[in-house]
Amino acid sequence: MHCGVIARPVLSIARHALLVLSSLASPFANSGTDIAPTATDGTSPIETVHALSLYGSPALDDDFEHFSHVNPDAPKGGSIKHTAVGSSFDSTNPFIIRGTPATGVSRIYDTLMASNPNEPFSLYGLLAEGVRLDPGREWIEFDMRPEARFQDGEPVTAHDVVFSLNLLREKGNPFYSSYYAGVDEAIALNDHQVRFTLNDTESRELPLIVAQLPILPRHYWEQHDFSAPTLAAHPGSGPYKIGEVDPGRRIVYQRDANYWAKDLPVNVGRHNIDRVIYDYYRDRDIAWEAFKAGLTDFRTDARAATWAVGYDFPAYEEGLVKRITVPDVNPSMMQAFVFNLRKEKFQDPRVREALSLTFDFPWLNTNIFYDTYQRTESFFQNSEMEAKGPPSEAALELLEPHREALLEAFQSDRLFTEPLPIDHPNDLRERLRLALDLLREAGYRVEDGVLVHQDTQQPLSLEVLLYDSGLERVVQPMLRNMARLGVQTSLRIVDINQYLNRQRNFDFDMVISHFPQSNNPGNEQRDFWTSQAAESPQSRNRMGLANPAVDDLVEQLIRADDRESLNTIARTLDRVLRWGFYVIPHYHSGETRIAIWDKFGYPEPFPEYAMDLDAWWVDPEREAALQRQSRR
């Protein structure tokens, strides 16, 4: 999860789409530069504009020189070494289901438009210099920049845009067919104009999703097998190209000195560092030692114990290493143990609730995390979309069409009557006593210390699948508590390739998964929760959730036409997900913790909506001072 913006998923070049405030407001600015000949009725021209936004007009006019947070005079040069934890990678193609993609490879691609980290969701021209939207939202057109080039010198045309959409939907990860489901087709009107016809005219974010389509070179991929993993340094049109591929050790991205768009306003002051390096380490602890030794120089520190007491090494004490904390601006991400609902033993919600009670967060927070975390409860934690208290009348109205099915699926009416957060006891003994009662209700009995179902005579067993041994200290206490109930438990740690293969084949009981949310959720929710995604390999619906009520809420969320409606639907979806006990939530800190060797310059204050690493640079004086101190 490394690229220009902290915590942006590698799987999707497009960031999580944001939704709309009003169905009556156009997402386009009124500061257009041209009037296009295209019209809905053949007579009325449609304005060509430089930017689009879901929140009124974009903040920047069409004559802006650069984003406000960047240093336009930032020096070029130097390198930044990141840590990638995992056994290795076997592909430089991040768009397909096969293989393990190299970290950071998304930086070689450009999209039609680029986001401004200082706005919640505004896009400005990158490959496209102008855009037109049909008032009825049945199509959107982009004017391509004639000067746009791939890294091998070939022009980027409207035909590459059409090819990219078709290739991703037909041969890419199944995520893309879902994400671009609202697009009927893309049509090249000529070499420099492309039109997308839309079948979902109610999705307010869809035009912006289309604008974030990564553009692939048709001339290259027509000659190569897109569906097969590759280690080739294939061309993109982005600011970096693949410079070195060493599976098992590292991948290096070299800044393209001839990058066609380096002087565009969206890029001024950005992409300053010459070499972006990801060194691979199989173990998180070894990666930490490498950072302390100066073998890597940028680290996102996700381990509370390390952050609290680990920075006592000489380089930090001498000021060669510094720490930065960046407050989260989006809802706190749900990280959780995820049940595989495709397995019969996890179909009963009472079993899932009972197992969730074995996670003893207070003990973990005190004994392992130095009391630095809070328990995550909501899928939209710390936002106005988080469900709290009893269900509102509006929420009950949304749930009413699915009442009977939900009552049967949840084995309870608590969803319709009880408040959130769920009133579970804090004391572990009481939690385990309640868990055992729930398991007995679900038909289990303890026989010779083993929990056995009375009808099937099958013991309840659970295996947690991991690829990172650093999480073992979180898993083992929970498994010990499960064992006290008679559950047969095990922990299996495998290499990343085996982990991905087992996950794609749904060959697991429980894995750890993440559900990052923006302040305005949209199309990506289909990939998290819907029945269609449940049986799609490598979708984010790893739990295999297939519930018509959830499907309906997701579609209503995507089509919400004002902020109040979006919040109501999101809260209702949150309520259903939480009362379903589909996951065992972990914890959150509310901030991102970063450690660096002190050779970097960066804009301050940080952008309001994302931390833009592409705006960092290597400070020559700091780097020289660092080298002098290190030699001493």
C-alpha positions in Angstrom: 0.0 0.0 0.0 2.7 2.5 -1.0 2.3 5.2 -3.5 1.9 8.9 -3.7 -0.8 9.1 -1.1 -0.5 7.3 2.2 -2.5 4.1 2.4 -3.9 4.2 -1.1 -4.6 0.5 -2.2 -2.3 -1.0 -4.8 -5.2 -2.9 -6.3 -7.0 0.2 -7.5 -5.3 3.1 -9.2 -8.5 5.2 -8.5 -8.8 6.3 -4.9 -12.0 5.5 -3.1 -14.7 7.6 -4.8 -16.6 10.3 -2.9 -20.3 10.9 -3.2 -22.4 14.0 -3.7 -24.2 16.7 -1.7 -27.1 17.4 -4.1 -28.6 15.8 -7.1 -29.3 19.1 -8.6 -25.7 20.4 -8.6 -23.5 19.7 -11.5 -20.1 18.3 -10.5 -18.4 20.6 -13.0 -17.0 24.0 -12.5 -18.5 26.9 -14.4 -15.1 28.2 -15.4 -15.0 26.5 -18.8 -12.5 27.4 -21.5 -14.2 26.1 -24.6 -17.6 25.4 -26.0 -17.8 21.9 -27.6 -19.8 21.2 -30.6 -21.3 18.1 -29.0 -24.9 18.5 -27.7 -27.7 16.4 -26.3 -30.2 17.6 -28.9 -27.8 18.4 -31.7 -28.2 22.2 -31.2 -27.2 23.3 -27.7 -23.5 23.2 -27.1 -22.1 21.9 -23.8 -19.4 23.7 -22.0 -15.9 22.2 -21.8 -14.4 22.6 -18.4 -11.0 22.1 -16.8 -12.0 20.3 -13.6 -14.8 18.6 -11.8 -15.9 18.3 -8.2 -18.6 16.7 -6.1 -18.7 19.7 -3.8 -19.9 22.7 -5.7 -17.1 24.2 -7.8 -13.4 23.1 -7.7 -11.3 25.3 -5.6 -8.8 26.1 -8.3 -9.5 28.2 -11.5 -8.4 27.1 -14.9 -5.3 29.3 -14.7 -3.9 27.8 -11.5 -0.1 27.3 -11.5 0.3 24.5 -9.0 -1.4 22.9 -6.0 -1.3 25.1 -2.9 0.5 22.6 -0.7 3.6 22.0 -2.9 6.9 23.7 -3.1 7.2 24.7 -6.8 11.0 25.2 -6.3 11.6 21.8 -4.7 15.0 20.4 -5.8 15.1 17.2 -7.9 17.3 14.3 -7.2 18.1 11.7 -4.5 16.3 8.6 -3.5 13.8 7.3 -1.0 13.9 3.7 0.3 10.7 2.1 1.5 10.2 -1.2 3.3 8.0 -3.9 1.7 7.2 -6.7 4.1 6.5 -10.0 2.3 8.5 -12.8 0.7 8.6 -11.2 -2.8 6.7 -10.3 -5.9 6.3 -12.0 -9.2 4.6 -9.5 -11.4 4.8 -5.9 -12.5 1.1 -6.0 -13.6 -1.1 -4.8 -10.7 -4.4 -5.1 -12.6 -4.8 -8.9 -12.8 -5.8 -11.6 -10.4 -2.8 -13.8 -11.0 0.6 -13.3 -9.4 1.8 -11.0 -6.5 2.2 -7.5 -7.8 5.3 -5.4 -7.0 4.7 -2.7 -4.4 4.3 0.9 -5.8 3.9 -0.1 -9.4 0.9 2.2 -9.8 3.2 5.2 -10.0 4.1 4.4 -13.6 0.5 5.1 -14.8 -1.3 8.4 -15.5 -5.1 8.8 -15.3 -7.4 11.1 -17.3 -7.6 13.5 -14.3 -5.7 14.0 -11.1 -6.9 14.7 -7.5 -6.0 17.6 -5.3 -5.0 16.4 -1.8 -6.3 19.7 -0.4 -9.9 19.1 -1.6 -12.2 16.3 -0.5 -12.7 15.1 -4.1 -11.9 17.5 -7.0 -10.1 16.4 -10.2 -8.1 18.4 -12.6 -6.8 17.7 -16.1 -3.9 15.3 -16.5 -4.1 13.2 -19.7 -7.3 15.0 -20.5 -7.3 18.8 -20.8 -11.0 19.3 -21.0 -14.2 17.5 -20.1 -17.9 17.7 -21.0 -20.9 16.0 -19.2 -24.3 15.5 -20.7 -26.9 17.2 -18.6 -28.9 14.0 -18.5 -25.7 12.2 -17.3 -25.9 9.7 -20.2 -22.4 10.3 -21.4 -19.1 12.1 -20.5 -16.4 13.2 -23.0 -12.7 14.0 -22.5 -10.4 15.9 -24.8 -6.9 14.2 -24.7 -3.8 16.3 -24.6 -2.0 16.0 -28.0 1.4 16.1 -26.3 0.7 13.1 -24.0 3.2 10.3 -24.4 3.9 6.9 -23.1 7.4 6.3 -21.7 8.5 4.7 -25.0 7.6 7.8 -26.9 4.3 6.6 -28.4 1.4 9.0 -28.2 -1.5 8.5 -25.7 -4.7 8.6 -27.7 -8.4 8.2 -27.3 -8.0 4.6 -28.7 -5.7 3.8 -25.7 -8.5 5.0 -23.4 -11.1 2.7 -25.0 -8.6 -0.2 -25.0 -7.8 0.3 -21.3 -11.5 0.2 -20.2 -12.2 -2.9 -22.2 -9.0 -4.7 -21.2 -9.5 -4.0 -17.4 -13.1 -5.2 -17.5 -12.5 -8.3 -19.7 -9.1 -9.5 -18.5 -8.4 -7.6 -15.3 -9.2 -8.3 -11.7 -12.9 -8.8 -11.3 -12.9 -5.6 -9.2 -12.8 -3.6 -12.4 -15.9 -5.0 -13.9 -17.8 -4.1 -10.8 -16.2 -0.7 -10.3 -17.0 0.4 -13.9 -20.3 -1.4 -14.1 -22.1 1.9 -14.7 -20.3 2.4 -18.0 -21.8 1.0 -21.1 -18.9 1.6 -23.4 -16.1 3.9 -24.4 -16.0 5.3 -27.9 -13.1 7.1 -29.6 -14.7 10.0 -31.5 -11.3 10.7 -33.0 -7.6 10.4 -31.9 -8.0 13.0 -29.2 -11.6 12.8 -28.1 -13.2 9.9 -26.2 -16.8 9.4 -25.0 -18.1 7.1 -22.2 -21.8 6.3 -22.4 -23.3 5.7 -19.0 -26.1 3.3 -18.0 -26.2 4.5 -14.4 -27.4 8.1 -14.6 -28.2 8.2 -10.8 -24.7 7.6 -9.5 -23.3 11.0 -8.8 -19.7 9.8 -8.5 -19.6 7.8 -11.8 -18.2 10.7 -13.9 -15.3 11.1 -11.5 -14.7 7.4 -11.3 -14.4 7.4 -15.1 -11.9 10.3 -14.9 -9.6 8.2 -12.7 -9.3 5.4 -15.2 -5.6 4.3 -15.5 -4.6 4.4 -19.2 -2.5 1.5 -20.5 -0.6 1.4 -23.9 -2.6 -0.4 -26.5 0.4 -0.9 -28.8 2.2 -2.8 -26.0 -0.5 -4.9 -24.5 -1.9 -6.0 -27.9 1.5 -7.8 -28.3 1.6 -9.3 -24.8 -0.6 -11.5 -22.6 -2.2 -9.2 -20.2 -3.7 -12.0 -18.0 -0.3 -13.6 -17.2 2.1 -12.3 -14.5 5.2 -10.6 -16.0 8.4 -9.0 -14.7 8.8 -6.9 -17.8 9.4 -3.1 -17.4 6.4 -2.3 -19.5 5.7 1.3 -20.3 3.2 3.6 -18.7 2.7 7.3 -19.2 3.4 8.3 -15.6 6.2 10.3 -13.9 8.2 7.1 -13.0 9.2 4.1 -15.0 10.3 0.7 -13.8 14.1 1.0 -13.4 15.2 -2.2 -11.7 13.3 -5.5 -11.1 15.0 -7.9 -8.6 12.3 -10.4 -7.3 12.9 -11.4 -3.7 14.9 -8.2 -3.0 13.7 -5.0 -4.5 12.0 -3.0 -7.2 13.2 0.5 -8.2 11.2 3.2 -9.9 13.2 5.9 -11.8 11.9 9.4 -12.3 11.4 9.9 -16.0 13.4 13.0 -16.9 11.4 13.2 -20.2 8.0 12.9 -18.5 5.6 14.6 -20.9 3.5 16.1 -18.1 6.1 17.4 -15.7 5.2 21.0 -16.3 1.4 20.7 -16.0 -0.1 22.5 -13.0 -1.1 19.2 -11.3 2.6 18.1 -11.4 4.6 21.3 -10.6 6.5 20.7 -7.4 5.8 17.0 -7.3 7.6 13.8 -8.3 10.9 15.3 -7.1 12.8 12.3 -6.0 14.8 10.5 -8.7 14.7 6.9 -7.4 11.9 5.4 -5.4 13.0 2.0 -4.0 11.1 -0.7 -2.2 13.3 -3.2 -0.4 11.6 -6.5 0.5 12.0 -8.1 3.9 10.3 -11.4 4.8 9.9 -10.4 8.5 8.7 -7.2 10.0 11.3 -7.3 12.8 14.1 -7.6 10.3 12.7 -4.7 8.4 12.8 -2.7 11.6 16.4 -3.5 12.2 17.2 -2.5 8.6 15.6 0.9 9.2 17.6 1.5 12.3 20.8 0.7 10.4 19.9 3.2 7.7 19.3 0.5 5.0 15.8 2.1 4.5 14.9 5.7 5.2 11.1 5.9 5.3 8.9 3.8 7.6 5.2 3.8 8.4 5.2 2.5 11.9 2.1 0.4 12.6 3.4 -1.3 15.8 2.4 0.6 19.0 5.2 -1.0 21.1 7.9 0.1 18.7 6.5 3.6 18.6 6.2 3.8 22.4 9.6 2.4 23.5 11.5 1.3 20.4 13.2 4.5 19.4 16.1 4.3 21.8 18.8 3.6 19.2 21.8 5.9 18.6 20.7 7.4 15.3 17.4 8.6 16.8 19.1 9.9 20.0 21.6 11.8 17.8 18.8 13.4 15.7 19.5 11.5 12.5 16.0 10.0 12.6 12.8 11.9 13.3 9.2 10.9 13.9 6.0 12.5 12.4 2.4 11.9 13.3 -0.3 12.8 10.9 -4.0 12.9 12.2 -6.4 10.8 10.2 -8.9 12.8 8.2 -11.0 9.9 6.9 -13.1 7.5 9.0 -10.8 5.3 11.0 -10.2 2.2 9.0 -11.9 -1.1 10.0 -9.2 -3.7 10.4 -10.7 -7.0 11.6 -10.6 -10.8 11.7 -13.0 -11.9 8.9 -15.0 -15.1 9.1 -15.4 -17.1 5.9 -19.2 -17.3 5.6 -18.9 -19.8 2.8 -18.3 -22.4 5.5 -21.3 -23.9 7.2 -19.9 -23.6 10.7 -19.9 -19.8 10.4 -23.4 -19.5 9.1 -25.0 -19.2 12.5 -24.7 -15.5 13.8 -24.7 -16.8 17.4 -21.5 -18.7 16.7 -19.9 -15.6 15.1 -21.0 -13.4 18.1 -19.6 -16.0 20.6 -16.2 -16.2 18.9 -16.0 -12.4 18.7 -16.4 -12.2 22.5 -13.0 -14.0 22.9 -11.1 -11.0 21.6 -9.9 -9.3 24.8 -9.0 -5.8 23.6 -8.5 -4.3 27.1 -5.8 -6.9 27.9 -4.1 -6.3 24.5 -4.2 -2.5 24.8 -2.7 -2.6 28.3 -0.1 -5.3 27.9 1.0 -5.0 24.3 -0.2 -1.6 22.9 0.8 0.7 25.7 -2.8 2.0 25.9 -2.4 3.8 22.5 -5.4 2.3 20.7 -9.1 2.5 20.8 -11.4 -0.4 20.0 -12.9 -0.1 16.5 -16.7 -0.7 16.5 -18.1 0.9 13.4 -17.3 0.4 9.7 -17.5 4.2 9.5 -15.8 4.9 12.8 -15.3 8.6 13.8 -17.5 10.0 11.1 -21.1 11.2 10.8 -21.9 7.9 9.1 -21.3 5.9 12.2 -24.4 4.2 13.6 -25.1 5.2 17.2 -28.1 4.7 19.6 -31.3 3.0 18.6 -32.3 2.8 14.9 -34.0 6.0 13.6 -37.4 6.0 11.9 -35.5 6.5 8.6 -33.3 3.5 9.2 -36.3 1.3 10.1 -38.0 2.4 6.9 -34.9 1.3 4.9 -34.9 -2.0 6.7 -38.6 -2.8 6.6 -38.7 -4.4 3.1 -36.2 -6.9 4.3 -37.5 -7.4 7.9 -38.5 -11.1 7.6 -35.3 -12.1 5.9 -33.2 -10.2 8.4 -35.0 -11.7 11.4 -34.3 -15.1 10.0 -30.7 -14.5 9.1 -29.8 -12.8 12.4 -31.8 -15.1 14.7 -32.9 -12.0 16.6 -34.8 -8.7 16.3 -32.0 -6.7 18.0 -31.2 -5.0 14.7 -34.6 -3.3 14.8 -34.8 -2.6 18.5 -31.5 -2.2 20.3 -28.9 0.6 20.4 -25.3 0.7 19.2 -22.6 0.2 20.3 -23.5 -3.4 21.4 -23.7 -3.8 25.1 -21.2 -6.6 25.7 -19.5 -7.1 29.1 -16.0 -5.8 29.4 -14.8 -8.5 31.9 -13.3 -11.5 30.1 -14.9 -14.1 32.4 -18.4 -12.6 31.7 -17.7 -12.4 28.0 -16.6 -16.1 27.9 -19.7 -17.1 29.9 -21.9 -15.3 27.5 -20.1 -16.8 24.6 -20.6 -20.3 25.9 -24.3 -19.6 26.4 -24.6 -18.4 22.7 -22.8 -21.6 21.5 -25.2 -23.8 23.5 -28.1 -21.9 21.9 -26.5 -22.7 18.5 -26.5 -26.4 19.3 -23.0 -27.0 20.7 -22.0 -28.9 23.8 -18.6 -29.5 25.5 -17.6 -33.1 25.4 -14.3 -34.1 26.9 -13.1 -30.5 26.6 -14.1 -30.2 22.9 -17.0 -28.1 21.6 -19.1 -30.5 19.5 -22.4 -29.8 17.5 -25.1 -32.1 18.8 -26.6 -32.6 15.3 -23.5 -33.1 13.2 -21.2 -34.4 15.9 -18.5 -32.2 14.3 -16.2 -30.2 16.6 -16.0 -26.5 16.1 -12.5 -25.7 14.7 -10.9 -22.5 13.5 -7.7 -21.8 11.8 -6.3 -18.2 11.4 -4.3 -17.7 8.2 -1.5 -15.1 8.2 1.5 -14.1 6.2 3.0 -11.7 8.7 4.4 -13.2 11.9 4.2 -9.8 13.6 0.5 -10.3 14.1 0.9 -13.5 16.0 1.0 -11.7 19.3 -2.5 -10.4 18.6 -3.9 -13.7 17.4 -2.6 -16.1 20.1 -4.4 -14.6 23.1 -7.7 -14.8 21.2 -7.1 -18.4 20.2 -6.3 -19.3 23.9 -9.6 -17.8 24.9 -11.4 -19.8 22.2 -9.7 -22.9 23.4 -11.1 -22.3 26.9 -14.5 -22.7 25.3 -13.6 -26.0 23.7 -12.9 -24.6 20.2 -10.1 -26.4 18.3 -7.8 -23.6 17.2 -4.7 -23.2 15.1 -2.6 -20.5 13.6 -0.9 -20.9 10.2 1.7 -18.5 8.9 2.6 -18.9 5.2 4.5 -16.9 2.6 2.6 -14.2 0.7 2.2 -16.2 -2.5 0.6 -19.1 -0.7 -1.5 -16.7 1.3 -2.9 -15.0 -1.8 -3.6 -18.3 -3.5 -5.5 -19.7 -0.5 -7.4 -16.5 -0.2 -8.3 -16.5 -3.9 -9.6 -20.1 -3.6 -11.5 -19.2 -0.4 -9.4 -21.8 1.4 -9.4 -20.3 4.9 -11.5 -20.1 8.1 -10.4 -16.6 9.1 -8.0 -14.0 7.8 -7.3 -10.4 8.6 -8.8 -7.8 6.3 -9.1 -4.1 6.0 -12.1 -1.9 4.9 -10.8 1.7 4.3 -13.5 4.3 4.0 -13.6 7.8 2.6 -15.8 10.5 4.0 -18.1 9.8 1.0 -18.4 6.1 0.3 -19.6 5.0 -3.2 -19.0 2.4 -5.9 -16.2 0.6 -3.9 -18.9 -0.6 -1.5 -20.0 -3.1 -4.1 -16.6 -4.8 -3.8 -16.7 -4.9 0.0 -20.2 -6.3 0.7 -22.3 -7.4 -2.2 -23.4 -10.9 -3.3 -21.8 -10.4 -6.7 -18.4 -9.8 -5.1 -18.8 -12.7 -2.7 -17.7 -15.3 -5.2 -15.3 -13.1 -7.1 -11.7 -14.1 -6.4 -9.7 -11.3 -4.9 -12.6 -9.0 -4.2 -12.6 -7.2 -0.9 -15.7 -9.2 0.1 -13.4 -11.8 1.6 -16.0 -12.9 4.1 -18.4 -14.0 1.3 -21.3 -11.9 2.5 -24.3 -12.4 0.3 -27.4 -10.7 1.8 -30.1 -9.0 -0.3 -30.7 -6.4 2.3 -27.0 -5.4 2.2 -27.0 -5.4 -1.6 -30.0 -3.1 -1.6 -28.4 -0.7 0.9 -25.2 -0.5 -1.1 -27.1 0.4 -4.3 -29.1 3.1 -2.4 -25.9 4.4 -0.9 -24.3 4.8 -4.3 -27.4 6.7 -5.7 -27.9 8.9 -2.6 -28.8 12.4 -3.9 -27.9 14.5 -0.8 -25.7 14.4 2.2 -28.5 13.6 4.7 -29.6 10.6 2.7 -26.1 9.3 2.3 -25.5 9.5 6.1 -28.8 7.7 6.8 -28.1 4.9 4.4 -24.5 4.5 5.6 -25.6 4.4 9.2 -28.2 1.7 8.3 -25.6 -0.3 6.4 -23.2 0.0 9.4 -26.0 -1.2 11.7 -26.7 -4.3 9.6 -23.0 -5.2 9.3 -22.4 -4.8 13.0 -25.4 -6.8 14.1 -24.4 -9.5 11.6 -21.1 -10.2 13.5 -19.3 -10.9 10.2 -16.0 -9.7 11.6 -14.1 -9.4 14.8 -13.0 -5.7 14.8 -9.5 -4.7 15.9 -8.5 -1.2 17.0 -7.3 2.2 15.7 -5.1 5.1 16.8 -6.6 8.0 14.8 -3.2 8.9 13.3 -0.5 7.7 10.9 2.9 7.3 12.5 5.9 7.9 10.2 9.7 7.6 10.9 12.3 9.0 8.5 16.0 9.5 8.3 16.3 13.3 8.3 17.2 14.0 4.7 13.7 14.9 3.4 11.9 18.2 2.8 8.1 18.2 2.8 5.4 20.8 2.6 3.9 22.0 5.9 1.1 22.0 6.9 0.3 18.7 5.3 -2.6 18.7 2.8 -6.0 18.5 4.4 -7.3 15.3 2.8 -4.2 13.2 2.1 -0.5 13.1 2.8 1.0 13.6 -0.6 4.4 11.9 -0.7 4.9 12.9 -4.3 5.3 16.5 -3.0 8.4 15.5 -0.8 11.9 16.0 -1.9 15.5 15.2 -0.8 17.1 18.2 0.8 20.8 18.3 -0.4 22.0 20.1 2.7 20.3 17.7 5.1 21.4 14.7 3.1 25.0 15.9 3.2 24.8 16.6 7.0 23.3 13.2 7.5 26.1 11.5 5.7 28.7 13.4 7.7 27.1 12.5 11.0 26.7 8.9 9.9 30.4 8.6 9.0 31.3 10.0 12.5 
